[in-house]
Amino acid sequence: EVCHSWLNRFRKLLVRYEKLERSFVALNHIAAAIIAFRKVKLTVNIIYG
């Protein structure tokens, strides 16, 4: 249920307007990648030298 609520934040996926299945699947993959990217804690180490 949590995953569905995360995906429902993407309005384009909430109601399927895409005619082609591959476009809809691609949008699902992009949304999943964005969700995963937001969940990852990023640390940037800059070494001056």
C-alpha positions as CSV (number, residue, x, y, z in Angstrom):
1,E,0.0,0.0,0.0
2,V,2.9,2.4,0.7
3,C,4.3,1.8,-2.7
4,H,1.0,2.5,-4.4
5,S,0.7,5.8,-2.4
6,W,4.1,6.8,-3.6
7,L,3.3,6.1,-7.2
8,N,-0.1,7.9,-6.9
9,R,1.9,11.2,-6.3
10,F,2.7,11.1,-10.0
11,R,-0.5,12.4,-11.6
12,K,0.4,11.1,-15.0
13,L,0.3,7.5,-13.6
14,L,-2.8,8.0,-11.5
15,V,-5.0,8.0,-14.6
16,R,-3.6,6.2,-17.6
17,Y,-3.7,8.5,-20.6
18,E,-1.0,6.7,-22.6
19,K,-2.1,4.8,-25.6
20,L,0.9,2.6,-25.8
21,E,1.7,0.1,-23.1
22,R,5.4,0.6,-23.4
23,S,5.0,4.4,-22.7
24,F,3.1,3.6,-19.5
25,V,5.6,1.0,-18.4
26,A,8.4,3.5,-19.1
27,L,6.7,6.1,-16.9
28,N,6.3,3.6,-14.2
29,H,10.1,2.9,-14.3
30,I,10.9,6.6,-14.2
31,A,8.7,7.1,-11.3
32,A,10.2,4.2,-9.4
33,A,13.7,5.5,-10.1
34,I,12.8,8.9,-8.8
35,I,11.3,7.4,-5.7
36,A,14.4,5.3,-5.1
37,F,16.7,8.3,-5.7
38,R,14.8,10.4,-3.2
39,K,15.1,7.6,-0.5
40,V,18.9,7.3,-0.9
41,K,20.9,9.4,1.4
42,L,23.6,11.1,-0.6
43,T,27.0,12.2,0.8
44,V,29.4,14.1,-1.2
45,N,33.1,14.0,-0.4
46,I,35.2,16.6,-2.1
47,I,38.9,16.1,-1.7
48,Y,41.0,19.2,-2.2
49,G,44.4,18.5,-3.3
